[in-house]
Amino acid sequence: MLRKVIDDRGGLVTDRWISSDPADTGVIEKLFKKDIREGEEKLMLAVLENAVEYFQKYVLARNPSGKKLFQEAEEWFLEKDSGSFFSFENICETLQLHPDYIRQGLLVWKEAKLKLSSVEGHRAGRPKLSRTRVTHTSVRLSKTA
């Protein structure tokens, strides 16, 4: 395995590249664990993104499947005592995010969305004022009267 180095740490040095023993399992294991760790973090981030998407997309859902997706996402965010590897708390800890801050933000967003929807629904339910044209009848005053 070749690695570029700035200083000479020993081994075979050719054009500032150092050759390490391919049988050195410590280096391979370290790289492998790093790749696994990065893969796990990407997957966790994808799970979090998916949950936020469902939370926001289906917050106002009226059909049963949309309501269910929203409810599952909301419950996942609000659950605090799950020991699951892909629990919200564990994902936040791994990604170094503050779960309570995210929860609070999502709940504030939800309340604002519900309030806005309620106001818009109220406006939609009101009869619209129709524009009426007022016609003036002209009155002629005769000079003979």
Residue pairs with C-beta under 8 A, 6 or more apart in sequence:
1 19
1 20
1 22
1 24
1 27
1 28
2 17
2 18
2 19
2 20
3 17
3 18
3 20
4 16
4 17
4 18
5 13
5 16
5 17
5 18
6 16
8 18
9 18
10 18
11 18
11 19
11 20
12 18
12 19
20 27
22 28
40 94
41 94
41 95
44 86
44 91
44 94
44 95
45 91
45 95
47 86
47 91
48 88
48 91
48 92
48 95
51 73
51 76
51 77
51 88
52 73
52 106
54 69
54 70
54 72
54 73
55 70
55 73
55 74
55 77
55 106
55 110
56 109
56 113
57 66
57 69
57 70
58 66
58 67
58 69
58 70
58 73
59 70
59 110
59 113
59 114
60 113
60 114
60 117
61 67
61 69
61 70
74 110
76 87
76 88
77 88
77 102
77 103
77 106
78 103
79 87
79 88
79 89
80 89
82 88
82 89
82 90
83 90
84 90
88 99
89 99
91 97
92 98
92 99
92 102
93 99
